[in-house]
């Protein structure tokens, strides 16, 4: 076990690549569709052509893009594409949206009795965050990471993508996740910019995540504002 600090934000070109990957998965760009010219697409995404081209390289490497000299960049939709946010199943109602997170609190606590069984420690880190999609706050998230993986954890340690942090900093690979969907009241710890009030019935997703050795490592809870977003699982 150890304390670590890693880069907090993904590079802009990676963020743009992730946004496009999620848009392709959501069907906002269709298989075989030609992307807008690079200068036009860069303008839409409020970035430079140079940055966009670095993003397109990532998408091409994932076989989601075919470049045709003199013609353009064509979408090649693929199932189960590996990406930073591959496990994040919430999208805007219109599809897609780049996930970001604002940390609300992180505490090491004794595991409460209402959590599913997971991990070897009696304690876990409770991480509460407000998740947004392309700047729209739409999910309250509460993550419980088993305390055996790290001694201390602070706000400075945590980037937007926790699964990326787990891999790079803890050597923990989340390889399997089981989601349970239901309805639950909005908790009372949400910030003001999250629209629903405490007690409002919301879509609720509880996830049990397992590490590369098959052991349960984490439990997460998500309260979703269904006026803005929805849970999506695609089967192909």
N, C-alpha and C positions, 0 to 999 in steps of 0.2 A: 504494500500500500504506500501511496506517496501523494504529495501535493504538487500540482502542476499549474502552469500557465501557458496557454497557446493563443494564437491569433484569434481575435474576437469576431471579426467580420470577414466574410468571403470576399475575394476580389470582385470588382464590378463585372468583369467579363464572365466570371463563373455564375454570378447572380443572374445575368442576362441569359446565359445558356440554360440555367435551371428554369427560368420563366418560360423560355421557348419550349423546353422539354415538357413542362406541365401543360402548356397550351396545345401542343401536339397530342398529348395523351387525352386531353379534354375534347379533341375534335375541332378546336378553333382554327387549326391548320389541318387540312385533309390530306390523306395519302395521295401523292402525285401532284399536289398543288405547288405552283411556283411561288416562292416568297417574293415580296416586293423587292425592287432594286435596293441594293445595300445602302445607298445614301438615304433613300426614303425610309427604309426600315430603321436605320440608325436614328433618324429624326423622330420617328414615332416612339422610340425607346429612350429618347433623350440621352443619347450617347454619341460617341464618335464612330466613324467608319472603321478606324483601326481597332477599337475595342470590340465592335460588333464582329469583325472578322475573326478575332481570337475566340469569341463565343461560338461562331459557326464551325470553327475547327473542332471544338469539343463535341458539337452535335454530329458532325461528320464522322468523328471517331466512334461514336455510338451507333453509327449506321442509320441515323435518322435523316440524313441529308445526302443528296446526290448533286454534285456540281457538274453542270454541263457547260463547257467552254462556249462563250458567245450566246448562250441561251438563258442561263440563270441557275438558281439554287432550288432544287425540288425536294419536297418532303417525302420521306420513306417511313411511314408509320411502322413501329415495331412494338410487340408486347414485352412487358417486363423489362424495361430499360433501367439499367443501374444508374442512379442519380443520387445526389445529396439528399433530396427530399422524397425519395421513392416510397418511404413508409408513411409520409404525411398524406392522409386520405381525405382531407377537407379541401373543397374548392369553392370559389365564388359561384353564385347561382348561374352566371353566364359561362362558367368554366374557367379553369386555370387559376392564376394568381400566384405571385411570388410570396412564399411564406417568410415572414420575419417574426421576431419575438422581442418583447420587452420584459425583462426580468422584474418581478414584483418582490420576491423574497426567496431566500435559500436558507434552510435550517436543517441541522442534524437532530433527529427525533427518534424516540422509541416508536416502532411501527404500531399504528392503531389497529384495533381488533377487526375493523371492517375491511381491511385490505386482504386480497387473496394471498395465500402463502407464496413467498418468493425469497430467494437468497439465504445466505448462511448466518447473517448478522441479525441481532435483535433490533438494530437501529437502521435507519435509512435517511438519505438526504431528501427532504421535501422541497421541490423546486416549483414555484408558482410563477406562471408567465401569462402575459396577454399576447395571443397570436393574432397577427394581421395578415391579410392577403392583398398584395399590391397596395399597402397602406390603409386597408379597411379593417378595423378591429372587429373580429368576429368569433374568436374562440378564447375561452378561459381554459388554461391547461395546468394540471397539477401532476407532477412527476415524482415518483418515489424510486430512487436509485439505491440498491442495497449498499449498506455501509461498509461491506467488506472490500470494495474496490478502491477506496481512497480514504485517507484519514481526515482531511479537511477539504472544504470546497467553498469558494467565495464567488461573489458576483463577477470578479475580474477573470475568473477561470472560464466562464460559460459563454460560448458563441451562440448564434441563432440555431445552428444545427447541432443538437446534443449527440446524435448518433455519430456524427463526424468527430466530435470531441471524444466520445467514448473510444473510437478506434485509434485516434492519433495519440491521445493522452493516457488512456487506461489499458489499451490492448484488448478492449472489449468490443466484440463484433456482435451486433444484434442480427441474428440470422433467421429468426422466426417470431411472428407476432400473432396473437389471437385476440380479436376484437369482439367485445360484447356491446350491443347497441340497445338502448332503452330511453326512457324519459326520466329526467331528474330535475329538481328545482335548482335555479341559479344560486350559487353560493354567495355569501355576504362579503367576500373579500375582493370582488372585482372592482377595478378602477372606474372612475366616472365615465371614461370614454367608451366603455363597454355598455352598449345600449340597454339590454334587459336588466330589470331590477331584481334584487335578491328575492328568491321564492318563485320567480317566473318559471313555468315548465319549459325546459329546453331539451333538444336532442342531446343525448349523453352517450359517449363512447368510452368504455373502459378497456384498456389494452394490457395484456400480460406478455412481456417480451422476454425472449430466451437468448442466451449467449451461444457462442460457437460450440461449447461443450454440451449444449442442450439444457443447461440449468436455467431456471427463471432468474432474471437479473433485475428486472424493473417492472413497475406497474405505473400506468399513466391514466389520467382521467381528463376528458375533454367535454366541456359544455359549449355547444355550438349554437350561435344565433342564426336560426333558420330563416330569418328575414333577409339575411345577407349571404349565407353559405350553406353547404350541404356536405354530408359524408358520402364519398364515392368509392366503390370498389369495382374495378373492371375485371371481367373474366374473359380471357381470349384463348 
